[in-house]
Amino acid sequence: MFLVDLNPVVSPVIEIIDALLWPALALIGSIGTIYCIVLGVRLAKSDDQNSRLRAKKDLIGALIGFIVIFILIIALKIAMPILQNWLEIRLQS
């Protein structure tokens, strides 16, 4: 079987992804918080029933999206060492 050492290619990619995860989490957290505050203000200022329902629907959608993105970034942060170990094992065999 022909073995190729992919470590010089894979290591920089893993380091870049690992370095970008925490700043991405902070950026998503701050943007999500500001956006949810803006939607909450829009909900509080809405006068008629239709605009209130639309603002409520937008706020719920934003919160769900924010939570999903947050969970995926945390899961990727947790999975990075596991994936790194798996890759090292696969490259050694």
Backbone atoms as SQL, in Angstrom:
CREATE TABLE atoms (id INTEGER PRIMARY KEY, chain TEXT, resi INTEGER, resn TEXT, atom TEXT, x REAL, y REAL, z REAL);
INSERT INTO atoms VALUES
  (1, 'A', 1, 'MET', 'N', 0.841, -1.177, 0.000),
  (2, 'A', 1, 'MET', 'CA', 0.000, 0.000, 0.000),
  (3, 'A', 1, 'MET', 'C', 0.888, 1.244, 0.000),
  (4, 'A', 2, 'PHE', 'N', 0.497, 2.241, -0.737),
  (5, 'A', 2, 'PHE', 'CA', 1.243, 3.482, -0.894),
  (6, 'A', 2, 'PHE', 'C', 0.824, 4.459, 0.198),
  (7, 'A', 3, 'LEU', 'N', 1.738, 4.836, 1.091),
  (8, 'A', 3, 'LEU', 'CA', 1.434, 5.761, 2.184),
  (9, 'A', 3, 'LEU', 'C', 2.002, 7.133, 1.884),
  (10, 'A', 4, 'VAL', 'N', 1.181, 8.137, 2.140),
  (11, 'A', 4, 'VAL', 'CA', 1.591, 9.516, 1.921),
  (12, 'A', 4, 'VAL', 'C', 1.486, 10.244, 3.251),
  (13, 'A', 5, 'ASP', 'N', 2.489, 11.013, 3.584),
  (14, 'A', 5, 'ASP', 'CA', 2.479, 11.788, 4.818),
  (15, 'A', 5, 'ASP', 'C', 1.712, 13.092, 4.572),
  (16, 'A', 6, 'LEU', 'N', 0.505, 13.150, 5.107),
  (17, 'A', 6, 'LEU', 'CA', -0.337, 14.335, 4.941),
  (18, 'A', 6, 'LEU', 'C', -0.193, 15.321, 6.088),
  (19, 'A', 7, 'ASN', 'N', 0.624, 15.005, 7.057),
  (20, 'A', 7, 'ASN', 'CA', 0.770, 15.860, 8.229),
  (21, 'A', 7, 'ASN', 'C', 1.213, 17.290, 7.893),
  (22, 'A', 8, 'PRO', 'N', 2.138, 17.508, 6.966),
  (23, 'A', 8, 'PRO', 'CA', 2.500, 18.899, 6.630),
  (24, 'A', 8, 'PRO', 'C', 1.345, 19.702, 6.038),
  (25, 'A', 9, 'VAL', 'N', 0.402, 19.031, 5.424),
  (26, 'A', 9, 'VAL', 'CA', -0.745, 19.721, 4.837),
  (27, 'A', 9, 'VAL', 'C', -1.860, 19.897, 5.860),
  (28, 'A', 10, 'VAL', 'N', -2.090, 18.874, 6.660),
  (29, 'A', 10, 'VAL', 'CA', -3.227, 18.866, 7.581),
  (30, 'A', 10, 'VAL', 'C', -2.961, 19.717, 8.819),
  (31, 'A', 11, 'SER', 'N', -1.756, 19.697, 9.332),
  (32, 'A', 11, 'SER', 'CA', -1.453, 20.429, 10.570),
  (33, 'A', 11, 'SER', 'C', -1.738, 21.923, 10.488),
  (34, 'A', 12, 'PRO', 'N', -1.331, 22.636, 9.438),
  (35, 'A', 12, 'PRO', 'CA', -1.669, 24.068, 9.372),
  (36, 'A', 12, 'PRO', 'C', -3.170, 24.330, 9.280),
  (37, 'A', 13, 'VAL', 'N', -3.884, 23.452, 8.589),
  (38, 'A', 13, 'VAL', 'CA', -5.332, 23.622, 8.472),
  (39, 'A', 13, 'VAL', 'C', -5.986, 23.458, 9.835),
  (40, 'A', 14, 'ILE', 'N', -5.579, 22.454, 10.586),
  (41, 'A', 14, 'ILE', 'CA', -6.132, 22.230, 11.922),
  (42, 'A', 14, 'ILE', 'C', -5.789, 23.390, 12.847),
  (43, 'A', 15, 'GLU', 'N', -4.577, 23.909, 12.755),
  (44, 'A', 15, 'GLU', 'CA', -4.189, 25.050, 13.588),
  (45, 'A', 15, 'GLU', 'C', -5.008, 26.295, 13.261),
  (46, 'A', 16, 'ILE', 'N', -5.265, 26.525, 11.984),
  (47, 'A', 16, 'ILE', 'CA', -6.072, 27.689, 11.581),
  (48, 'A', 16, 'ILE', 'C', -7.504, 27.547, 12.086),
  (49, 'A', 17, 'ILE', 'N', -8.092, 26.374, 11.913),
  (50, 'A', 17, 'ILE', 'CA', -9.464, 26.154, 12.387),
  (51, 'A', 17, 'ILE', 'C', -9.523, 26.312, 13.896),
  (52, 'A', 18, 'ASP', 'N', -8.562, 25.742, 14.600),
  (53, 'A', 18, 'ASP', 'CA', -8.539, 25.835, 16.057),
  (54, 'A', 18, 'ASP', 'C', -8.358, 27.277, 16.519),
  (55, 'A', 19, 'ALA', 'N', -7.548, 28.047, 15.807),
  (56, 'A', 19, 'ALA', 'CA', -7.322, 29.442, 16.186),
  (57, 'A', 19, 'ALA', 'C', -8.543, 30.314, 15.906),
  (58, 'A', 20, 'LEU', 'N', -9.351, 29.955, 14.933),
  (59, 'A', 20, 'LEU', 'CA', -10.497, 30.777, 14.567),
  (60, 'A', 20, 'LEU', 'C', -11.776, 30.456, 15.338),
  (61, 'A', 21, 'LEU', 'N', -11.808, 29.341, 16.060),
  (62, 'A', 21, 'LEU', 'CA', -13.050, 28.940, 16.715),
  (63, 'A', 21, 'LEU', 'C', -13.469, 29.890, 17.836),
  (64, 'A', 22, 'TRP', 'N', -12.558, 30.251, 18.728),
  (65, 'A', 22, 'TRP', 'CA', -12.945, 31.137, 19.838),
  (66, 'A', 22, 'TRP', 'C', -13.296, 32.547, 19.366),
  (67, 'A', 23, 'PRO', 'N', -12.521, 33.141, 18.436),
  (68, 'A', 23, 'PRO', 'CA', -12.975, 34.438, 17.917),
  (69, 'A', 23, 'PRO', 'C', -14.320, 34.353, 17.194),
  (70, 'A', 24, 'ALA', 'N', -14.555, 33.250, 16.481),
  (71, 'A', 24, 'ALA', 'CA', -15.851, 33.077, 15.809),
  (72, 'A', 24, 'ALA', 'C', -16.972, 32.978, 16.833),
  (73, 'A', 25, 'LEU', 'N', -16.716, 32.291, 17.920),
  (74, 'A', 25, 'LEU', 'CA', -17.715, 32.177, 18.982),
  (75, 'A', 25, 'LEU', 'C', -18.017, 33.535, 19.594),
  (76, 'A', 26, 'ALA', 'N', -16.993, 34.331, 19.831),
  (77, 'A', 26, 'ALA', 'CA', -17.207, 35.675, 20.381),
  (78, 'A', 26, 'ALA', 'C', -17.952, 36.565, 19.392),
  (79, 'A', 27, 'LEU', 'N', -17.597, 36.479, 18.120),
  (80, 'A', 27, 'LEU', 'CA', -18.248, 37.292, 17.100),
  (81, 'A', 27, 'LEU', 'C', -19.712, 36.899, 16.940),
  (82, 'A', 28, 'ILE', 'N', -19.985, 35.619, 16.854),
  (83, 'A', 28, 'ILE', 'CA', -21.365, 35.144, 16.737),
  (84, 'A', 28, 'ILE', 'C', -22.161, 35.529, 17.971),
  (85, 'A', 29, 'GLY', 'N', -21.546, 35.415, 19.140),
  (86, 'A', 29, 'GLY', 'CA', -22.236, 35.780, 20.373),
  (87, 'A', 29, 'GLY', 'C', -22.600, 37.251, 20.425),
  (88, 'A', 30, 'SER', 'N', -21.680, 38.102, 20.042),
  (89, 'A', 30, 'SER', 'CA', -21.963, 39.535, 20.110),
  (90, 'A', 30, 'SER', 'C', -22.954, 39.966, 19.037),
  (91, 'A', 31, 'ILE', 'N', -22.792, 39.482, 17.826),
  (92, 'A', 31, 'ILE', 'CA', -23.737, 39.837, 16.761),
  (93, 'A', 31, 'ILE', 'C', -25.128, 39.286, 17.070),
  (94, 'A', 32, 'GLY', 'N', -25.186, 38.056, 17.542),
  (95, 'A', 32, 'GLY', 'CA', -26.475, 37.457, 17.892),
  (96, 'A', 32, 'GLY', 'C', -27.172, 38.205, 19.008),
  (97, 'A', 33, 'THR', 'N', -26.406, 38.624, 20.001),
  (98, 'A', 33, 'THR', 'CA', -26.993, 39.372, 21.114),
  (99, 'A', 33, 'THR', 'C', -27.538, 40.718, 20.652),
  (100, 'A', 34, 'ILE', 'N', -26.759, 41.428, 19.858),
  (101, 'A', 34, 'ILE', 'CA', -27.211, 42.732, 19.361),
  (102, 'A', 34, 'ILE', 'C', -28.442, 42.572, 18.476),
  (103, 'A', 35, 'TYR', 'N', -28.442, 41.574, 17.610),
  (104, 'A', 35, 'TYR', 'CA', -29.574, 41.354, 16.722),
  (105, 'A', 35, 'TYR', 'C', -30.838, 40.990, 17.511),
  (106, 'A', 36, 'CYS', 'N', -30.695, 40.150, 18.541),
  (107, 'A', 36, 'CYS', 'CA', -31.852, 39.792, 19.358),
  (108, 'A', 36, 'CYS', 'C', -32.372, 41.000, 20.144),
  (109, 'A', 37, 'ILE', 'N', -31.497, 41.867, 20.588),
  (110, 'A', 37, 'ILE', 'CA', -31.936, 43.087, 21.270),
  (111, 'A', 37, 'ILE', 'C', -32.714, 43.981, 20.302),
  (112, 'A', 38, 'VAL', 'N', -32.202, 44.140, 19.082),
  (113, 'A', 38, 'VAL', 'CA', -32.903, 44.952, 18.074),
  (114, 'A', 38, 'VAL', 'C', -34.280, 44.360, 17.779),
  (115, 'A', 39, 'LEU', 'N', -34.361, 43.044, 17.636),
  (116, 'A', 39, 'LEU', 'CA', -35.652, 42.410, 17.383),
  (117, 'A', 39, 'LEU', 'C', -36.586, 42.533, 18.579),
  (118, 'A', 40, 'GLY', 'N', -36.040, 42.480, 19.785),
  (119, 'A', 40, 'GLY', 'CA', -36.859, 42.666, 20.979),
  (120, 'A', 40, 'GLY', 'C', -37.415, 44.069, 21.061),
  (121, 'A', 41, 'VAL', 'N', -36.616, 45.058, 20.708),
  (122, 'A', 41, 'VAL', 'CA', -37.093, 46.444, 20.685),
  (123, 'A', 41, 'VAL', 'C', -38.173, 46.605, 19.616),
  (124, 'A', 42, 'ARG', 'N', -37.959, 45.977, 18.460),
  (125, 'A', 42, 'ARG', 'CA', -38.967, 46.035, 17.403),
  (126, 'A', 42, 'ARG', 'C', -40.277, 45.397, 17.866),
  (127, 'A', 43, 'LEU', 'N', -40.174, 44.302, 18.619),
  (128, 'A', 43, 'LEU', 'CA', -41.370, 43.644, 19.157),
  (129, 'A', 43, 'LEU', 'C', -42.070, 44.551, 20.167),
  (130, 'A', 44, 'ALA', 'N', -41.302, 45.215, 20.999),
  (131, 'A', 44, 'ALA', 'CA', -41.890, 46.087, 22.006),
  (132, 'A', 44, 'ALA', 'C', -42.535, 47.326, 21.392),
  (133, 'A', 45, 'LYS', 'N', -41.998, 47.812, 20.278),
  (134, 'A', 45, 'LYS', 'CA', -42.524, 49.019, 19.648),
  (135, 'A', 45, 'LYS', 'C', -43.633, 48.757, 18.638),
  (136, 'A', 46, 'SER', 'N', -43.885, 47.502, 18.311),
  (137, 'A', 46, 'SER', 'CA', -44.887, 47.214, 17.283),
  (138, 'A', 46, 'SER', 'C', -46.283, 47.569, 17.792),
  (139, 'A', 47, 'ASP', 'N', -47.052, 48.210, 16.894),
  (140, 'A', 47, 'ASP', 'CA', -48.369, 48.696, 17.275),
  (141, 'A', 47, 'ASP', 'C', -49.486, 47.717, 16.927),
  (142, 'A', 48, 'ASP', 'N', -49.528, 47.275, 15.694),
  (143, 'A', 48, 'ASP', 'CA', -50.621, 46.395, 15.305),
  (144, 'A', 48, 'ASP', 'C', -50.252, 44.926, 15.489),
  (145, 'A', 49, 'GLN', 'N', -51.262, 44.085, 15.392),
  (146, 'A', 49, 'GLN', 'CA', -51.084, 42.650, 15.669),
  (147, 'A', 49, 'GLN', 'C', -50.180, 41.973, 14.632),
  (148, 'A', 50, 'ASN', 'N', -50.303, 42.362, 13.368),
  (149, 'A', 50, 'ASN', 'CA', -49.503, 41.722, 12.317),
  (150, 'A', 50, 'ASN', 'C', -48.010, 41.990, 12.495),
  (151, 'A', 51, 'SER', 'N', -47.649, 43.230, 12.780),
  (152, 'A', 51, 'SER', 'CA', -46.230, 43.535, 12.969),
  (153, 'A', 51, 'SER', 'C', -45.693, 42.898, 14.248),
  (154, 'A', 52, 'ARG', 'N', -46.538, 42.774, 15.248),
  (155, 'A', 52, 'ARG', 'CA', -46.128, 42.102, 16.486),
  (156, 'A', 52, 'ARG', 'C', -45.858, 40.617, 16.239),
  (157, 'A', 53, 'LEU', 'N', -46.737, 39.977, 15.485),
  (158, 'A', 53, 'LEU', 'CA', -46.545, 38.550, 15.182),
  (159, 'A', 53, 'LEU', 'C', -45.297, 38.341, 14.322),
  (160, 'A', 54, 'ARG', 'N', -45.088, 39.237, 13.364),
  (161, 'A', 54, 'ARG', 'CA', -43.889, 39.117, 12.512),
  (162, 'A', 54, 'ARG', 'C', -42.616, 39.330, 13.336),
  (163, 'A', 55, 'ALA', 'N', -42.614, 40.314, 14.222),
  (164, 'A', 55, 'ALA', 'CA', -41.445, 40.571, 15.066),
  (165, 'A', 55, 'ALA', 'C', -41.199, 39.397, 16.012),
  (166, 'A', 56, 'LYS', 'N', -42.267, 38.819, 16.533),
  (167, 'A', 56, 'LYS', 'CA', -42.128, 37.662, 17.428),
  (168, 'A', 56, 'LYS', 'C', -41.560, 36.468, 16.662),
  (169, 'A', 57, 'LYS', 'N', -42.056, 36.259, 15.447),
  (170, 'A', 57, 'LYS', 'CA', -41.566, 35.167, 14.607),
  (171, 'A', 57, 'LYS', 'C', -40.088, 35.378, 14.256),
  (172, 'A', 58, 'ASP', 'N', -39.709, 36.603, 13.920),
  (173, 'A', 58, 'ASP', 'CA', -38.309, 36.909, 13.615),
  (174, 'A', 58, 'ASP', 'C', -37.409, 36.687, 14.829),
  (175, 'A', 59, 'LEU', 'N', -37.876, 37.089, 15.992),
  (176, 'A', 59, 'LEU', 'CA', -37.093, 36.921, 17.219),
  (177, 'A', 59, 'LEU', 'C', -36.892, 35.448, 17.547),
  (178, 'A', 60, 'ILE', 'N', -37.937, 34.659, 17.418),
  (179, 'A', 60, 'ILE', 'CA', -37.821, 33.220, 17.692),
  (180, 'A', 60, 'ILE', 'C', -36.863, 32.563, 16.699),
  (181, 'A', 61, 'GLY', 'N', -36.973, 32.926, 15.424),
  (182, 'A', 61, 'GLY', 'CA', -36.066, 32.383, 14.407),
  (183, 'A', 61, 'GLY', 'C', -34.617, 32.765, 14.664),
  (184, 'A', 62, 'ALA', 'N', -34.402, 34.020, 15.069),
  (185, 'A', 62, 'ALA', 'CA', -33.036, 34.477, 15.362),
  (186, 'A', 62, 'ALA', 'C', -32.462, 33.740, 16.565),
  (187, 'A', 63, 'LEU', 'N', -33.278, 33.556, 17.599),
  (188, 'A', 63, 'LEU', 'CA', -32.796, 32.838, 18.786),
  (189, 'A', 63, 'LEU', 'C', -32.458, 31.388, 18.464),
  (190, 'A', 64, 'ILE', 'N', -33.304, 30.730, 17.691),
  (191, 'A', 64, 'ILE', 'CA', -33.034, 29.338, 17.327),
  (192, 'A', 64, 'ILE', 'C', -31.759, 29.250, 16.482),
  (193, 'A', 65, 'GLY', 'N', -31.618, 30.136, 15.513),
  (194, 'A', 65, 'GLY', 'CA', -30.412, 30.143, 14.687),
  (195, 'A', 65, 'GLY', 'C', -29.163, 30.425, 15.501),
  (196, 'A', 66, 'PHE', 'N', -29.248, 31.382, 16.402),
  (197, 'A', 66, 'PHE', 'CA', -28.125, 31.728, 17.269),
  (198, 'A', 66, 'PHE', 'C', -27.718, 30.535, 18.128),
  (199, 'A', 67, 'ILE', 'N', -28.677, 29.862, 18.703),
  (200, 'A', 67, 'ILE', 'CA', -28.390, 28.710, 19.567),
  (201, 'A', 67, 'ILE', 'C', -27.769, 27.569, 18.757),
  (202, 'A', 68, 'VAL', 'N', -28.297, 27.313, 17.556),
  (203, 'A', 68, 'VAL', 'CA', -27.757, 26.234, 16.723),
  (204, 'A', 68, 'VAL', 'C', -26.308, 26.525, 16.320),
  (205, 'A', 69, 'ILE', 'N', -26.036, 27.751, 15.885),
  (206, 'A', 69, 'ILE', 'CA', -24.668, 28.111, 15.498),
  (207, 'A', 69, 'ILE', 'C', -23.728, 28.016, 16.697),
  (208, 'A', 70, 'PHE', 'N', -24.170, 28.485, 17.850),
  (209, 'A', 70, 'PHE', 'CA', -23.373, 28.430, 19.072),
  (210, 'A', 70, 'PHE', 'C', -23.039, 26.983, 19.431),
  (211, 'A', 71, 'ILE', 'N', -24.030, 26.103, 19.383),
  (212, 'A', 71, 'ILE', 'CA', -23.811, 24.691, 19.711),
  (213, 'A', 71, 'ILE', 'C', -22.868, 24.034, 18.706),
  (214, 'A', 72, 'LEU', 'N', -23.009, 24.372, 17.425),
  (215, 'A', 72, 'LEU', 'CA', -22.129, 23.775, 16.417),
  (216, 'A', 72, 'LEU', 'C', -20.677, 24.212, 16.586),
  (217, 'A', 73, 'ILE', 'N', -20.458, 25.463, 16.946),
  (218, 'A', 73, 'ILE', 'CA', -19.086, 25.926, 17.165),
  (219, 'A', 73, 'ILE', 'C', -18.483, 25.245, 18.387),
  (220, 'A', 74, 'ILE', 'N', -19.254, 25.115, 19.463),
  (221, 'A', 74, 'ILE', 'CA', -18.765, 24.418, 20.660),
  (222, 'A', 74, 'ILE', 'C', -18.488, 22.949, 20.339),
  (223, 'A', 75, 'ALA', 'N', -19.374, 22.314, 19.572),
  (224, 'A', 75, 'ALA', 'CA', -19.164, 20.909, 19.199),
  (225, 'A', 75, 'ALA', 'C', -17.905, 20.751, 18.358),
  (226, 'A', 76, 'LEU', 'N', -17.659, 21.686, 17.460),
  (227, 'A', 76, 'LEU', 'CA', -16.436, 21.629, 16.653),
  (228, 'A', 76, 'LEU', 'C', -15.205, 21.817, 17.522),
  (229, 'A', 77, 'LYS', 'N', -15.288, 22.712, 18.500),
  (230, 'A', 77, 'LYS', 'CA', -14.167, 22.935, 19.419),
  (231, 'A', 77, 'LYS', 'C', -13.882, 21.665, 20.226),
  (232, 'A', 78, 'ILE', 'N', -14.923, 20.978, 20.646),
  (233, 'A', 78, 'ILE', 'CA', -14.746, 19.736, 21.404),
  (234, 'A', 78, 'ILE', 'C', -14.237, 18.619, 20.495),
  (235, 'A', 79, 'ALA', 'N', -14.711, 18.579, 19.250),
  (236, 'A', 79, 'ALA', 'CA', -14.368, 17.488, 18.339),
  (237, 'A', 79, 'ALA', 'C', -12.987, 17.627, 17.718),
  (238, 'A', 80, 'MET', 'N', -12.400, 18.798, 17.737),
  (239, 'A', 80, 'MET', 'CA', -11.099, 18.996, 17.088),
  (240, 'A', 80, 'MET', 'C', -10.012, 18.055, 17.630),
  (241, 'A', 81, 'PRO', 'N', -9.823, 17.928, 18.945),
  (242, 'A', 81, 'PRO', 'CA', -8.794, 16.980, 19.417),
  (243, 'A', 81, 'PRO', 'C', -9.104, 15.530, 19.042),
  (244, 'A', 82, 'ILE', 'N', -10.373, 15.170, 19.054),
  (245, 'A', 82, 'ILE', 'CA', -10.763, 13.813, 18.687),
  (246, 'A', 82, 'ILE', 'C', -10.442, 13.560, 17.217),
  (247, 'A', 83, 'LEU', 'N', -10.775, 14.516, 16.367),
  (248, 'A', 83, 'LEU', 'CA', -10.475, 14.375, 14.948),
  (249, 'A', 83, 'LEU', 'C', -8.968, 14.368, 14.684),
  (250, 'A', 84, 'GLN', 'N', -8.231, 15.154, 15.450),
  (251, 'A', 84, 'GLN', 'CA', -6.776, 15.182, 15.305),
  (252, 'A', 84, 'GLN', 'C', -6.170, 13.822, 15.667),
  (253, 'A', 85, 'ASN', 'N', -6.627, 13.237, 16.770),
  (254, 'A', 85, 'ASN', 'CA', -6.132, 11.914, 17.170),
  (255, 'A', 85, 'ASN', 'C', -6.493, 10.860, 16.132),
  (256, 'A', 86, 'TRP', 'N', -7.715, 10.925, 15.624),
  (257, 'A', 86, 'TRP', 'CA', -8.151, 9.962, 14.617),
  (258, 'A', 86, 'TRP', 'C', -7.290, 10.082, 13.362),
  (259, 'A', 87, 'LEU', 'N', -7.011, 11.310, 12.963),
  (260, 'A', 87, 'LEU', 'CA', -6.195, 11.521, 11.774),
  (261, 'A', 87, 'LEU', 'C', -4.771, 11.009, 11.977),
  (262, 'A', 88, 'GLU', 'N', -4.205, 11.234, 13.150),
  (263, 'A', 88, 'GLU', 'CA', -2.858, 10.742, 13.423),
  (264, 'A', 88, 'GLU', 'C', -2.818, 9.232, 13.396),
  (265, 'A', 89, 'ILE', 'N', -3.828, 8.578, 13.931),
  (266, 'A', 89, 'ILE', 'CA', -3.883, 7.112, 13.917),
  (267, 'A', 89, 'ILE', 'C', -4.002, 6.611, 12.493),
  (268, 'A', 90, 'ARG', 'N', -4.863, 7.261, 11.697),
  (269, 'A', 90, 'ARG', 'CA', -5.063, 6.840, 10.312),
  (270, 'A', 90, 'ARG', 'C', -3.786, 7.043, 9.478),
  (271, 'A', 91, 'LEU', 'N', -3.043, 8.100, 9.767),
  (272, 'A', 91, 'LEU', 'CA', -1.834, 8.355, 8.995),
  (273, 'A', 91, 'LEU', 'C', -0.707, 7.420, 9.383),
  (274, 'A', 92, 'GLN', 'N', -0.710, 6.935, 10.615),
  (275, 'A', 92, 'GLN', 'CA', 0.338, 6.013, 11.061),
  (276, 'A', 92, 'GLN', 'C', 0.136, 4.618, 10.532),
  (277, 'A', 93, 'SER', 'N', -1.110, 4.227, 10.303),
  (278, 'A', 93, 'SER', 'CA', -1.353, 2.842, 9.844),
  (279, 'A', 93, 'SER', 'C', -1.280, 2.704, 8.354);
